[in-house]
């Protein structure tokens, strides 16, 4: 382990990384200097003898992972605890696993639950790592409901809409809906309020999805899952999403939700600049529990598969670090491409590409360091290391 420097930590500090993914390519060895929460400079070559944080010899330093769909973690499901404390627990559980920015996700629920989250959202946005929120529902297609409660699926009423639209001024928030189940004026209203709209849990035709894109829908939620499929004469949501370059597409890369062949097809169609790794994670991440209750239904973890009483998949038991590892193994892509889909691409989707998703001067110092075995070593958010860090903040390199 590195030896602690006797001098007090400086205002800024430098990380020495054997390998660096800068948002575009792998480079290194590199020195990344951070000051006041931002990346001040990136240089290449040998590290100085002292005054740095030196990563292990097999480490890679990359932009922190951004997860745009995370339902729970640390024993908390956002629907059960739509509070500032609940959001913090979720964020902390995933930060230990490489996620430095996320959208805590509320699935279909009652109006008062949406309103409760809306009430605390501005305060929760101050939690390091919260970039906004993702409202998955309630305007879904019951034919593609997945694990969502059919009794709560609905076109938003006036109260719902007021609460949902308030998230438009809360970071970079998303609403997932089925475009065929809502009037086009509702999509216009949500986008006009500052929300990003994603198509999901949808039985739409390809024509309906293309029309949604014309209105400003820019993403598809968990591609292949809970949506109309690609067939010979009806391309469905899947076909439209794969063909239309305007769409980003979230994908759950756990080897359970999507077959590896389908994963590779998606990669070839969308590429690293439009395919976004997501976890769709549930509350068991960061715990040793094997089951939890979801809106009164017992969800069981068997292996890495989460299912409800009828066998329906109920989210995923997945972290972003695992998703990156799986992308390399299952899609056959280079580590750099997997890292881009976990950082640069979601940042671009959220409109944060000039602030996050790259290691370059002026970018926020949201970073992750991990080993060649895809084990997280440390994360930094705005230059601050994890509270659970075992790495000294100001160290000498190994001798």
C-alpha positions in Angstrom: 0.0 0.0 0.0 1.2 3.5 -0.7 2.8 5.4 2.2 1.1 8.5 3.6 3.0 11.7 3.0 3.7 13.6 6.2 2.8 17.0 4.8 -0.9 18.2 4.9 -3.0 17.7 1.8 -2.7 20.5 -0.7 -5.6 22.4 -2.2 -5.1 20.4 -5.4 -3.7 17.0 -5.9 -2.4 14.8 -8.7 -3.3 11.2 -9.5 -0.6 9.0 -11.2 -2.4 6.4 -13.4 -0.5 3.6 -15.3 -3.4 3.7 -17.8 -5.9 6.4 -18.5 -9.2 6.3 -20.5 -9.7 9.9 -21.4 -13.2 9.5 -22.8 -12.0 8.6 -26.3 -9.0 6.3 -26.1 -6.7 4.5 -23.7 -3.5 6.3 -22.9 -0.8 6.4 -20.3 1.0 6.5 -18.0 -0.6 9.8 -17.1 -0.8 12.4 -14.4 -4.1 14.0 -13.7 -4.0 17.2 -11.6 -7.2 18.2 -9.8 -8.0 21.5 -8.2 -11.3 22.9 -6.8 -13.2 19.9 -8.0 -12.1 20.2 -11.6 -9.4 18.6 -13.8 -6.7 21.2 -14.1 -4.3 19.4 -16.4 -3.5 16.0 -17.9 0.1 15.1 -18.7 2.0 12.0 -19.7 5.2 10.6 -18.5 6.9 9.6 -15.2 5.4 10.6 -11.9 7.2 12.9 -9.5 8.7 11.4 -6.4 6.2 12.7 -3.9 2.9 14.7 -3.5 0.7 12.4 -5.7 -1.8 9.7 -5.3 -0.3 6.7 -7.1 -2.6 4.0 -8.4 -1.5 0.3 -8.5 0.5 -0.9 -11.5 -2.5 -2.6 -13.1 -5.0 0.2 -12.5 -7.0 2.1 -15.1 -8.3 5.6 -14.4 -11.5 6.5 -16.2 -14.4 9.0 -16.2 -16.8 8.0 -13.5 -19.7 5.8 -14.6 -23.1 7.4 -15.1 -26.2 5.2 -14.5 -29.4 6.7 -15.9 -31.6 3.9 -14.5 -31.1 2.8 -10.9 -34.1 1.8 -8.8 -32.4 1.0 -5.6 -29.3 -0.1 -3.7 -28.0 -0.4 -0.2 -31.2 -2.1 0.9 -33.4 0.9 -0.3 -36.0 0.9 -3.1 -36.7 4.5 -4.1 -40.4 3.8 -4.3 -40.4 2.6 -0.7 -38.2 5.5 0.6 -38.6 8.5 -1.8 -36.6 10.7 0.6 -33.3 12.5 0.7 -31.9 9.8 3.0 -33.2 7.1 0.7 -31.6 8.6 -2.4 -28.3 9.0 -0.5 -28.3 5.3 0.5 -28.8 4.3 -3.1 -26.1 6.6 -4.4 -23.6 5.5 -1.8 -24.1 1.8 -2.5 -23.5 2.3 -6.2 -20.6 4.7 -5.8 -18.6 1.9 -4.2 -19.1 0.1 -7.4 -17.9 2.8 -9.8 -20.9 5.0 -10.3 -20.2 8.7 -9.7 -23.4 10.0 -11.3 -26.8 8.5 -11.4 -30.5 9.1 -11.8 -32.4 7.5 -8.9 -35.4 5.9 -10.6 -39.0 5.8 -9.5 -41.1 3.1 -11.1 -44.9 3.3 -11.7 -46.6 4.2 -8.4 -49.4 6.3 -6.8 -49.7 10.0 -7.3 -48.7 10.8 -3.7 -45.5 8.8 -4.1 -44.5 10.9 -7.2 -45.4 14.1 -5.3 -43.3 12.9 -2.3 -40.3 12.5 -4.5 -40.9 15.8 -6.2 -41.0 17.5 -2.8 -37.5 16.3 -1.8 -35.9 16.3 -5.3 -34.3 19.8 -5.1 -32.6 18.8 -1.8 -31.6 15.4 -3.0 -30.0 17.0 -6.1 -27.4 18.3 -3.7 -26.2 14.8 -2.9 -22.9 14.2 -4.6 -23.6 11.9 -7.5 -27.3 12.7 -8.1 -27.6 14.2 -11.5 -31.4 14.1 -11.7 -34.2 11.5 -11.5 -35.8 9.0 -13.8 -39.6 8.5 -13.6 -40.3 5.1 -15.3 -44.1 5.4 -15.7 -46.9 5.7 -14.9 -47.8 6.2 -18.6 -46.9 2.7 -19.8 -48.6 0.1 -22.0 -50.2 -2.5 -19.8 -49.5 -5.1 -22.5 -45.7 -4.5 -21.8 -45.9 -3.8 -18.1 -43.1 -6.1 -17.0 -42.9 -5.9 -13.2 -44.8 -2.6 -13.0 -48.2 -2.7 -11.1 -50.9 -2.8 -13.7 -53.3 -1.1 -11.3 -51.1 2.0 -11.2 -50.4 2.3 -14.9 -52.3 5.3 -16.3 -52.2 8.5 -18.4 -51.0 11.1 -15.9 -53.8 13.2 -14.3 -53.4 16.9 -13.5 -51.7 16.2 -10.2 -49.4 13.6 -11.7 -48.5 16.0 -14.5 -47.7 18.9 -12.2 -45.4 16.7 -10.1 -43.7 15.1 -13.1 -43.1 18.4 -14.8 -41.4 19.8 -11.7 -38.5 17.4 -12.3 -37.8 19.3 -15.5 -36.0 21.9 -13.3 -34.3 19.3 -11.2 -31.0 18.3 -12.9 -31.2 16.2 -16.0 -34.3 14.1 -15.4 -36.0 11.6 -17.6 -39.5 10.3 -18.1 -40.1 6.8 -19.6 -43.5 6.4 -21.3 -45.2 4.5 -24.0 -45.7 7.0 -26.8 -48.8 5.2 -28.2 -50.6 5.5 -24.9 -50.4 9.3 -24.4 -51.6 12.3 -26.5 -48.7 13.9 -28.4 -49.5 17.1 -26.4 -48.3 15.4 -23.3 -44.9 14.6 -24.8 -44.6 18.2 -26.0 -45.5 19.4 -22.5 -42.9 17.2 -20.8 -40.1 18.2 -23.2 -41.2 21.8 -22.9 -40.8 21.5 -19.1 -37.1 20.5 -19.6 -37.4 16.7 -19.3 -35.9 14.1 -21.5 -38.4 11.6 -22.7 -37.6 7.9 -23.4 -39.8 5.3 -24.9 -40.3 2.2 -22.9 -42.7 -0.5 -21.7 -44.3 0.2 -25.1 -46.1 -1.9 -27.7 -45.8 0.8 -30.4 -45.3 0.3 -34.0 -42.1 1.5 -35.7 -44.1 4.3 -37.3 -45.3 5.4 -33.9 -41.8 5.4 -32.5 -40.4 7.3 -35.4 -43.2 9.9 -34.9 -42.2 10.1 -31.2 -38.7 10.8 -32.3 -40.0 13.6 -34.5 -41.5 15.2 -31.4 -38.3 15.0 -29.4 -38.2 11.5 -27.8 -34.5 10.7 -27.7 -34.0 7.4 -26.0 -35.3 3.9 -25.6 -35.5 2.4 -22.1 -33.8 -1.0 -21.6 -33.7 -2.0 -25.2 -35.3 -5.4 -26.1 -37.1 -5.6 -22.7 -40.8 -4.8 -22.3 -41.3 -3.6 -25.8 -42.6 -4.7 -29.2 -40.0 -6.8 -31.0 -38.4 -6.7 -34.5 -40.3 -9.1 -36.9 -40.4 -9.4 -40.6 -43.3 -7.1 -41.3 -43.5 -5.1 -38.1 -40.2 -3.7 -36.8 -41.7 -2.6 -33.5 -39.9 -0.5 -31.0 -36.8 -2.6 -31.2 -36.5 -2.3 -35.0 -37.1 1.5 -34.9 -34.6 2.0 -32.1 -31.9 0.0 -33.9 -32.5 1.8 -37.2 -33.0 5.4 -36.2 -29.8 7.2 -35.4 -31.6 9.8 -33.3 -32.2 7.3 -30.5 -29.9 6.6 -27.6 -30.7 3.1 -26.2 -30.2 2.0 -22.6 -29.3 -1.7 -22.3 -29.0 -4.1 -19.4 -25.7 -6.0 -20.0 -26.1 -8.8 -17.5 -26.4 -11.8 -19.8 -29.9 -12.4 -18.4 -32.1 -9.6 -19.8 -30.6 -9.7 -23.3 -29.0 -12.6 -25.1 -25.3 -12.0 -26.0 -26.2 -12.3 -29.7 -28.8 -9.6 -29.4 -26.3 -7.5 -27.4 -23.9 -7.7 -30.3 -26.5 -6.8 -32.8 -27.4 -3.8 -30.8 -23.7 -2.8 -30.6 -23.3 -3.1 -34.4 -26.5 -1.0 -35.0 -26.1 1.7 -32.4 -22.4 1.8 -31.7 -20.6 3.1 -28.7 -21.9 6.6 -29.1 -25.6 5.6 -28.8 -25.7 2.5 -26.7 -25.8 3.3 -23.0 -25.0 0.8 -20.3 -27.5 0.8 -17.4 -28.1 -1.3 -14.4 -31.8 -1.2 -13.7 -30.5 -2.1 -10.2 -32.7 -3.1 -7.3 -32.2 -2.6 -3.5 -30.2 -5.8 -2.9 -27.0 -4.2 -4.4 -24.6 -3.6 -1.5 -26.4 -6.1 0.8 -26.2 -9.8 1.5 -30.0 -10.1 1.3 -31.6 -12.6 -1.1 -35.1 -11.1 -1.4 -37.2 -8.0 -0.9 -40.7 -6.7 -1.2 -41.7 -4.7 -4.3 -45.1 -3.1 -3.9 -46.3 -6.1 -1.8 -44.7 -8.7 -4.1 -41.8 -10.9 -3.0 -38.8 -10.5 -5.3 -36.3 -13.4 -5.1 -32.7 -13.3 -6.1 -31.5 -16.6 -7.5 -27.9 -16.4 -8.8 -28.0 -13.0 -10.5 -31.6 -13.2 -11.6 -34.3 -11.2 -9.8 -37.9 -12.5 -10.4 -41.4 -11.9 -9.1 -43.8 -14.6 -8.0 -44.9 -15.3 -11.6 -41.3 -15.5 -12.9 -41.3 -12.0 -14.4 -37.9 -10.3 -14.3 -37.9 -7.6 -11.7 -35.0 -5.3 -12.5 -31.4 -6.4 -12.3 -28.8 -7.4 -9.8 -26.1 -5.5 -11.6 -23.5 -2.7 -11.0 -22.0 -0.4 -13.6 -18.6 -2.0 -13.0 -20.1 -5.4 -13.7 -21.8 -4.0 -16.8 -18.5 -2.7 -18.2 -16.9 -6.1 -17.5 -19.8 -7.9 -19.2 -19.7 -5.6 -22.2 -16.1 -6.7 -22.8 -16.9 -10.3 -22.3 -20.3 -10.6 -24.0 -20.2 -7.9 -26.7 -16.5 -8.6 -27.5 -15.7 -4.8 -27.4 -12.5 -3.2 -26.3 -12.3 -1.9 -22.7 -12.3 1.7 -24.1 -15.6 1.1 -25.9 -17.2 -0.4 -22.8 -16.0 2.6 -20.7 -17.4 5.0 -23.2 -20.8 3.4 -23.0 -20.7 3.8 -19.2 -19.5 7.4 -19.1 -19.1 9.5 -22.2 -22.3 8.3 -24.0 -24.7 8.7 -21.0 -23.2 12.2 -20.4 -23.9 13.1 -24.0 -27.5 11.9 -23.7 -28.0 14.0 -20.6 -26.4 17.1 -22.3 -23.5 17.0 -19.9 -20.8 16.1 -22.5 -18.9 19.4 -21.8 -18.8 18.6 -18.0 -18.7 14.9 -17.5 -17.6 11.7 -19.3 -14.0 12.8 -20.2 -10.7 13.3 -18.4 -9.6 16.7 -19.8 -8.9 20.2 -18.4 -12.1 21.9 -17.3 -14.1 18.8 -16.8 -15.5 17.9 -13.4 -13.2 15.5 -11.5 -15.7 12.6 -11.4 -13.4 9.6 -11.8 -13.2 5.9 -11.1 -10.0 3.8 -10.7 -10.3 0.1 -11.1 -8.0 -3.0 -11.5 -7.4 -5.3 -14.4 -9.9 -7.6 -12.8 -12.6 -4.9 -12.9 -12.5 -4.3 -9.2 -13.1 -0.7 -8.1 -10.2 0.8 -6.3 -11.5 4.3 -5.7 -14.0 6.9 -6.9 -13.9 10.7 -6.9 -16.9 13.1 -7.2 -15.9 16.7 -7.9 -12.4 15.7 -6.8 -13.5 14.3 -3.4 -12.6 10.6 -2.8 -15.1 8.1 -1.5 -15.8 8.4 2.2 -15.1 4.6 2.4 -11.8 5.1 0.7 -8.9 3.0 1.8 -6.5 5.0 -0.3 -4.6 7.9 1.3 -5.7 11.3 -0.1 -2.2 12.5 -0.5 0.5 9.8 -1.0 3.9 8.9 -2.4 4.1 6.4 -5.2 5.2 2.9 -4.5 9.0 2.4 -4.4 
